Amino acid sequence: MRIVHILQGKANPNTLSGVNRALHEMATYQSRLGYEVEIWGLSASPTLPPHEREYRLRVFPMTWLRVTLSRELKAALATLEPGTWIHFHSVFIPEFPAIAARLKKHGFAYSVTPHNGYAPGVFRKNPWKKHLYVFFREAKYLRNAAWIHVVGESEIQDNLRIAPQARVVLIPNGQETLEVLSNIEPIKAERPLIGFCGRLDMWVKGLDFLLDGFAAYKAKGGKGELWVIGDGADRAQLEERAAKNGLQTNIRFLGARLGEEKLGLIACFDIFVLCSRWEGLPMGCLEAASLGVPLFVSRETNLAKYVEENNAGVVLEETTAAGIERALDHIQQVYENGQLQPMGENARRLIQREFNWEENAKSFVAAIAACGYPIQRATSEFPPK
């Protein structure tokens, strides 16, 4: 069986994009299971990224109108053989409904991973434009999908509001077990060292709550430091907010870090924080847990159940600055009692048990098989050289 994943981008895992990283891993493990896997990326640049991959990556240009398809993409679609499964990633991509219409016309089935793109918070900005776009462009495309893949429980109802009769399949993101990098020197800091890593989107990631809650915690004598890894449009505003609260010496903005450097910094954290207003299933949290770092998460991350059931960190009961202040007080006590390290060990075991990429790849293929598609593995070496 040939599986073709389509996204806007190039599935480069060495970016801050969780969609790119998750797709790279899913395609890698599907390929390792013996299936013929391709990723088709839509991009303004034809250059292939340098990351190693075990699947075939093709990049197609986007047209100026976006709702029309490039000559190269049309030609590739014309070569699809019966039994090929097509899977779309993300939402609000103008080309996707056009591609889906061609697929349906020629008898191909497809599925979609919205990557939490229909969360209510997404519609906070330009709500009327987005609602109209979904109604006129994406609703039919979503309803015609054979199944919809979600990575977190909160996504299920968000998608059923648009496609009420849809078959929704929950398969979480996965994470390889990571070893703490021995070449990273332990970092001296006031403890506990609370760390965030991700896109600096203040509203989505709840970073306004985090900074204000951290300021209140410090004002009451809290001893911890906050380190922020990542970049984004809101970085300057966040730095200004930290300075306004007099936290220049207690919060460090480290900018975007990738690869081993990023993992080495995360491994130094005493606890990893993500207090998002909405999420699918955040890859940064999974990376931290795989390094043995306990998690401090809001319920909106879709990770609260896992953290609570496995004693793998602290769950934020109220996603507000006051809620974060109270939780940080608790984390301080847990740290001083020597209980954070056992939570980190639980977090690592949680990753091994619940977020296995190979098992997730098998679940994805099983969802295809449930639609009556053949699931024979490739008979020749793949990807082609």
Order of alpha helices (4+ residues) and beta strands (2+ residues): beta-alpha-beta-beta-alpha-beta-alpha-beta-alpha-alpha-beta-alpha-beta-beta-alpha-alpha-beta-alpha-beta-alpha-beta-alpha-beta-alpha-beta-alpha-alpha-alpha
